[in-house]
Amino acid sequence: MENVLPVVVGILALGVGAQVLAKRLRVPSVLFLIVIGVGVGPEGLGFVSIETFGDGLSTVVGLSVAIIIFDGAFHLRREKLREAPRAVFRMTTVGAALAFFGTTLAVRVFLGTGWDVAALIGALLIATGPTVITPLLEVVTVRDHVATTLEAEGIFNDVSAAVLAIVIFEAFVVGGAPAEIPVAFLQRLVAGIGVGIVVAIAVRYLLVDVGLPAGDATQVARLVTLTGALVSFGLAESIFPETGVAAAAAAGVVLGNLELPHREEILGFNRDLTLVVLSFVFISLAALIDFDALLGLGIGGVAVVVAVTLIVRPILVAISTTHWRFSRNEKYFLSLVGPRGIIPASVATLFAIELEAAGQFEAARTLAGTVFLVIFITVVLQAGLARQIAERLHVVPMKSIIVGGGRVGRALATRLEKRGENVHLIDRDPNTVTALREDGFSAHEGDGTAAETLRAAGIEDAKLVVATTADDDVNLLVSQLARTTFDVENVVARVNTPGNVSAFDAVGVQAIDVASATAWSIDNEIERPALAHWMNELGEGHDAQEIVVTAEELDGATIRELSAEIPDGCIVAVVAREGETYVPDAEMALEAGDRITFIGREEAVSSAVKRFHPHDA
């Protein structure tokens, strides 16, 4: 104990320091944690080894994982899951199955192992996990449906991986009938989920029905919730090994979707505790990485990593994200960011120890080496470079807030979503909000003229606010709040009565007079129907985008020179300068501040915008 205590204290201190540094540098903390773990392990300074914690390591890791999984599941509220229900379902069913079979085949082919060890590795590497996804999403802002897909995949596939791995281990390694694997998997999964639900109901009863002491209500609520997470894990583990993760996840999801007293305080407490145990577990397990086992895999190990990350994952993402809300670049992002976490590391360590005890030394080295190699590379490259990947793919949008979820608001939201914007709708009608959510939109129920409602929808991070209700007074108040209280630069409002346009102009809001806009549309349909149809179908294979001339290479360039730099299928339609709009001739010279509109095929327009304004595309 005397030798363990300073090691534990040192690990916690280094872990907390890594968390602080990661937040300052906006880098996922797991990158620093795994580097620290390697540094203090046998491959580095040698402060931590498999003997340091003795037999207690698996218990400590198990309880820590329960806290981490519970915290991640507690955040998965119904509203969040509605962001991408189809993608979440496919990623955690068809996607998980593809990950299992694809990884198993890759291990079998490239490492030449038996099907038993290959299947065991395949099961473990289904998991991504909140241990890496949560820190990643703290520094990488993506649209809500992308974040939800990553979070839900991490929680649910962690459960599947842990349960399936123990079933395969018992069937192939300990001894059993492979044909019984599906039944055993479902049996353990149901048992774990059942325990989690029962414990969640008991916790809710204690917090709501029994009531909390007036003086210490917040503290008691936090402790009762934490105890529920640990009890669900321990109780499930006593019934079936490796079902505790399923119980903790189930308890977290159920409690997270119930109205509990002091919910925000519970959330904060869980997140702080998760950061502490995450630091300890990641550093401790990273310290156990055997680089001889990793290097011993040779080129076959590298081939497995390539197959898992660049073949299997892109396929399962493509199958899972067919909904129109996922842009092409968001699919690329999900394909390139799928780091593995604590579950495969902790379970692989346990299995390797048991295999060595049974005399299967080669299988133990292959199992631990392959799992840790995939974890190490995906954490370093995928998690560590997640922000750079997101920025390179331009999937880090600011929010666009639309107040009014009627026909106009919905139609506008659809157009913006198809362009890759992060759209949030606000409406006071609960039926309208429900319908919007069922169709995959991010919708908030509330009064759009209330600062609290706007703040809850994320207006402080918004680049655009649009008021689209049928009430001019509401639209004007929303516009004033957005401009004066939240300092949103781009505010647009629907104006239903033409005489009210001047009131919106007075507060610096772009007013869209419905009567004039309708007349303009009808006139276009009469006089120039082809152009009207083309404009109405923007986003369906063609597009129009505008940029501002700021790049030095454009200032002074002629339209002829600019046209030579943009791809075929895209032209410069108009140039706006000092309030005037021109159809340019080939020799017109561009000036800083000019606004250029590209029109043409969607991909060609996007390429043209990226060529000169990479962060606007």
N, C-alpha and C positions, 0 to 999 in steps of 0.2 A: 504493500500500500504506500509506503514511504517513497518508492520509486515511481509509482504510477501517478501520484498526486501532482508533482511538478510537470509531468508530461501532459496531463489533462489540462491544467491551468495554462500551460504554454500553448497548447493547441487552440484553446478557446480564445486566448489573447490574439494569437496570429489570425484566427478566423474572423474575429470582430474587426481587426485592423484591415483585413482583406475586404470586408464588406464596405467599410468606410472609403477605402481607396477606390474600390469599384464604382461607388456612387459618384465620386469626384471625377473619375475618368470616363464615366458612362460606358463601362465594360461589364458584361455579366460576371458576377462574383465567382462563379464556379471555375472560371479560368484561373484566377489567382489561387483558389483553394486547392485545385489539383496540382498546381506548380509547387505550392507550399508543402503539400502532402509528399510529393516526390522528394522534395528537398530535405524533409525531416526523416524520411524512411531509410531503409537499408541501402538504397541506391544513392542516397545523399549523405546526410550527417549521421544517420543511424540512431537517432533518438527514439524512433518508433519502429516496432517490428511485430510480427504475429504473436510473439510471446509477451509483449508488453501488457496486454489486457487479459491474457489468459482466456478461460472459457467464457468470461463475461462479455466479450466483444459482441457476440451474436445477439445477446439479450439487449444490450445498450443500443445497438444498431436497429434492432427490431422496434423498440419503443420510439426511437428517434424517427424512423420511417413512418410509424403510425401518426406521430404529430404532424409530420410534413404532409402526408397524404390527406389527413383530416383537414388541415388548413386549406389545402388546394381545393378539396371537394366542397368545403364550406362556402367557397366563393362561387361555385357553379350554381347560380340561381336560375330559375326557369327563364327569366327574362334574358339571361345571357345565352342559355342553350338555344333559345329561339332564334338567335342570330344566324345560326347555320345548322339547323337540325339534320338536314340530309347529309351534309358533309361529316358531322360528328358521328352519325349512325354508321356511315360507310367506313370511316377511318377506324372505328372501333369494332367492326365486324369483318367486312370483306377486306379492309385494309390490314387488319391484324392477321387475318388468315394468310394473305399474300406475304406479309412480312415473315411469318413463321415458315411457310413452305419455301419461299425464295431464299431465305437465309440458310435454312437446313440444306437445300440443294447446293448452295454456294460452298458451304463448309465441307460437304461430302465430296464435291468435285475438286476443289482447290487444295484442301488439306488431307484428303484421303482417309478421313476418320470413318468409323462405323456409323450406321444410321442412328444408333442410340445417342452417341455423343453429339452428332450433328443436330439431331432433333432437340436435344437439351439446350444447345447453344442457340438454335433458332427460336425456341420458346423464350429464353431470357432476353433476346435482342428485339422482341416485339416492343418492349417498353421504351418510352422516352422519359417521361416522368416530370412531376412538378419541381423536383430538386434542381433541374436545369432550366425548365421552361419558365418558371416563375421569375428567377433572377434575369433571364433573358428579356422577358416582356417588360421588366422595370426600366430597361434602357433602350428598348426598341419599340416605338409606337407604330402599330399597324392598325388597319381598320378592324372594327370590332368582330366581324365574322371570322377573320383570320386568327385573331387572338383567341377567340372562343374555341376554334377548331384545334389549335395547339394545346390549350389548357385541358380541354375535355379528353383529347387523345392521350395526354400525359397521365391523367388520373385513371381513366378506364383501362387503358392498355397496360399500365403498371399492374393493375389487379389481374388482368388476363395472363400476363407474363408470369407473375409469381405463382398463381394457382396451376397453370399449365406446366410450368417447369417442375414443380414438386410431383405432379402426377406422372410426368414422363420419367423423372428420376426414379420413382418407386417402381414403375413398370419395367423399364429397361435395365436399370443399374442394380437396384435392390432385388428385383425379381418380381415378375407379374405378367399379366396378359396384356399385350398392346391393344387388343380389341376393346379392353375395358376403359381405355383412356378417356373417350368422350363422356361416358357415364360418370367416371370418377371426377372429371373436370366440372361437370354440371353440378354434381353432388356437393363438392367443396365450395363452388361459387355460390350456390343457393344457401348453403349453411352460413358462409361468411356474411352474405348480404342480409340474411335473416337475423343474425346476431346484431349486426349494425343497426337495423331498423328497430329492433326491440330496445336496445340501449338508448337510441335517439328518442324514442317515445318516453322512456323513463326519465331522461334528462329534461325533456320538455315538461313533463308532469311536475318535476321538482322545481323548475324555474317559474312556471306559470300557475299551476294549480295549487301547489303547496305554498308558493310565495317566497319572497326573499326578505331577510332581516333588513329593516329600514336603514340602519346605520352602515351596514357593510354589503349592501345589495350588489354593487358593481363587482367587488372582489369575489363574493360568493358565486356570482354568475360566471365569472371567468374560470374559477376553480372547478365548479361543477361541470362545465363544458369540457375542460381539459381532462378531467377524470373520466368523463364519458368516452372520450377518444381512446384513452389508455385501457379502460375496462373492455370496450368493444374489441380491441386488438387482443388483449390477453385472454378473454373468454373464448374467442374464436380459435386462437392458437391451441387452447387446451382441448378443443374438440377435434380439429384437423390442423396439422402443421401447414404454415404458409397461407392460411385463410384470414389471418389477422388484417392483412392489407385490404382485403375485400370488405371486412367489417368496418374498419376505420373509414374507408371511402364511403360506404353506405351511410354510416352515421353522420358523416360530414355533409353529404348531399341532402339528407332528410332535414337535419337541423338548420342547414343553410337556407332552406326554403320554408322554414316556419318563422312566424313572427315571435321573436324572443325578446325579453327585456334586456336592455343594455347591449344590443347587438353590435354597435360600433365599437364599444369597449372590448367586447369579446374578439372582434376581428383584429383590433390593434394588438391585443395580448397574444393571440395566436400567431400573428405575423412576426412579432418580436421574438417569441419563443422559437419559431421555425428558423429564423435567421441564426440563432445560437446553435441549435442542434444540427442544422445544415452544415455549419462551419465545422463542427466536431466530426460529423460522420464523413463528410467528403475528404477532409484532411486525413482522417484515420484510415479510410479505405484506400485513398491514393497512395498512402505510405506503404501499402502492402503490394503495390505493383511490382511484379518480378520482371525486370527488363530482359533477363536471360530467356524467360519463357516467351516474351514478346518477340525477341529477335530470333528465337528458335523456330518460329513459324515461317520465317523466310518470305519468299515472294508469294507463297500461298496465302499468308496472312494478309498481305497488302491487297491481293486479289479479292479476298473476302470483303475487306473494307470497301473497296471500289464497287463490288457487286451490291452490297447492302445500301450504300449511300447514293450511288449514281445510276443504279439500274432498278433495284427493288423499290426504293422509296419513291422515285419519280413515277413509276407505274401505279403504285397504290394511291398516290396523290392525284394523278390524272383521273383515275376511276372514281375517286371520292369527291372531287370538287368540280362536278359538271354544272353546278348552278351558275346562272349568268352573273351573279354578284362577284364571283371570283374572277378577277382579271388574269390575263396571261402571266403578268409579272408576279402576281400573288401566288399563282400555282408554282412558278419557278422558286419563289421564296420558300414555300412550304416544302418543296422537293429538296432544297439545299440546306434546310434547317430542321434537323431531326436528331439532336444530340441525345445520347443515352445517359442515364443517371444512376441513382443509388440502388434501385431494385436489382438490376442485373449484376451490379458490383457486389452487393452484399450476399445475394443468393449464390452467385458463382463462387465466392470465397468459401461459403459453408459447404457447397457440394464438392469443391476441390479438396477440402480437408477430409471429408468422408471418403472420397475416392482414394486418397492417399492412404487412409487407414485400412482400406480394403485391398491395398496393394496395386491399384490401377494408377501408377505414377504418370504414365504417358497421357492417359485420358485426363488426369487432373491438370497437367501442365497445358494441354491443348485447350481445355475448357477455360481455365483462368486466363491463359494468354490471349485467346481469341476475344473473349468478352472484354477484357481490360484494354486490348488494342483498339477495338471499336469505340469504347468509351473515351479513351484518351484522345484519339484522333478527332472524333466528333465534337468533344467538348472544346478542344483547342481550336479547331478550324471552324466548325459550324456555330457553336455557341460564342466562341471568342470573337469571331468575325461577323456575327449576326447583324450588328448595326451597319457595318460596311456593306454587307450583302443587301440589306434592306434599302440603304441609300443608293446603291448602284442600280438596283431594280426599280427605284422610285416608288416604293410601297409604304412610305412614311408620310401620309397626308395629314394636313390639318383638317379640323372638322368644318362641315357646312351644316348650319342649323336652319331648318325650315319650320316655321310656326304656322300650323294649319295643315291637317292631314286629309283634306278633301281632294276633289279631283285634280285641282291645280297643283297642290302640294305633292300629291302622289306622282303625277306625271313628271314634275320637275325632279323629284327624288330619283325616279327611274332613270332619267337622262344623266343626272350627275353620277349616280352609281355606276352606270355603264362606262363613264369616263374615268372611273377609279377613285371618285371622291368618297370621303368618309362622312356619310349623310346621317343626321339625326333629326327625326320629325317630332314635333310637339303638338298635341291636341288634347283638349279637355274632355272629349267624348270617349268614354272607356270602350265602347263598341268599335269606334274608329281605330283606336289604338290597338285593340285586339286583332282587327282585320289586317292592319299594317304589319303587325308582328307575324301573323300567320303567313303573310306573303314574303317574309324575310327581311323586312325593314327594321332598322333600329328606331323604335318609337317610345316616347315618354308621355305618360298621362299627366296633365297638369295645365295650369294657367300660364300661357306664354307671356302674359304681361307682368308676371311675378319674377323678380330677380332670382329668387331661390330656385324656381323651375328652370330658368335659363342656365343657371349655374350648374344644376344637377345634370343638365344635358351636355355640359362641357363647353359653354360659350366662351370661357376664359381662354380656350385653346382654338377658338374658331377663326377662320379666315373670311367666312362669308355667313351672313344672316339674311334670310329671306322671309318676309311676312306675306302669307298668301291667303289669309282668311277673307271671308266675304264682308267683314266689318272694318271700315276705314279707321275708326277710332282705335280698334285693337291693333291694327297694322301700324298706325302712327306711334302708339305707345311702345310697341315692341321695337320699332326702329329707333326711337329716342333712347330707350334703355341700352340697346346695342351700341349706339354711337357714343353716348355720354358716360354711361356707367361702366361699360365693358370695353370701350375704345376699339370696337371692331371697325376696321377701315372700309370694308366692302359691305354695304347694307342696301338691299333691294326690297321694294315693297309693291304689292298689288294695290292699285287705287281703283275702287269701284265707281266712284263719283268723280267725273272729270274736274269739277270745281275744287276738289281737295288737293290737286296736284301741287299747288303752291305751298301748302302746309308742309308737305314732305320735302319739297325743294329747300325750304327754309332751314331744315335740320341736316342738310347735306345727304339726303337719301335719294338713291336712284328710283324714281317713281315710274311704274308701268301702268299707264292708263288703260284699263281693260277695254273700254269702248274704242279707243284709237287702235289698240293692238288687234282687236277683232276686225275692225274695218281694214286695217293694213293687210291682215291675212286673207280676207275675202278679195281684196283688190289684187293681191298676188295670185290668187287662185284663178281670177278672171284673166288677167293680163299676161302673167308669166307662170303658167301651171307647172311646167317642167322644173323650174327653179324652186317653186313652192314645195313640190313633192320631194325634191332633193333635200331641202332644208328640214322638212318634217321628218325625214328618215335619217337624220344625223346619228351616227353611232351604229348604223346597220351596214357596215362595210365602207362608209366614207365619213369624212369629218371636216370640220373647220376649226382652226385654232389660231390664237393671236399671241404674239410675243412683242416685247418692247426692245428696241435696239439699245443695248448697253455694251455689247462686246466690242472691243476695239477693232476686231477684224471686220465688223459690219459698218462701223461709222466711216462714211465716205465711200463705201462700196456701192456699185451700181446694181440695179435690178438684174441686168444681164449676168453680172458676176455672181450675184446671190443665187440666181436660177441654176447656174452651173454647179452649185454646191449642194442642192437639194435633190432628192431622189425622183425618178420618173413617177408619174402619177400624182404629182403635187405641183401646184403653181402658186405664185404670189397674186392674190386676188385684189387686195386694196392696201393702201398705205394711209394712215391717219397721222396728220401733223398739225399741231396748234389749232385743234378744233375742226380742221378741214379734212375731208376724206377724198383720196384720189385713186383712180385706176391708173397705176404707174405705166410709163413707157420703159423700154429697155435701158435707156440712158439716165433715168432718174437716179440721183445720188442719195443715199440714205444718210440720215443724221441721228445723233443720239437723242432718244426720246420718241422717235417714230414708232408707231404701232403697226406691225405687219400682220396681215391675216393670210394664213395658208389654207387652201382648200384642196381636196382630192381624196384619194384612197386613204382609209384610216391608218394603215401601217405607214404609208408614205408621209402623211402629215405628222404622225408621231415621230418618225425618224428626223424630219426637218426641224421640229421643235427641239428634240434632244440634241441635234447638231449644234444649235446656238444657245439654247437654254436648257441644259440637261436636268435641272432641278424642277422645271415646270412641266415636264412630260410625264 
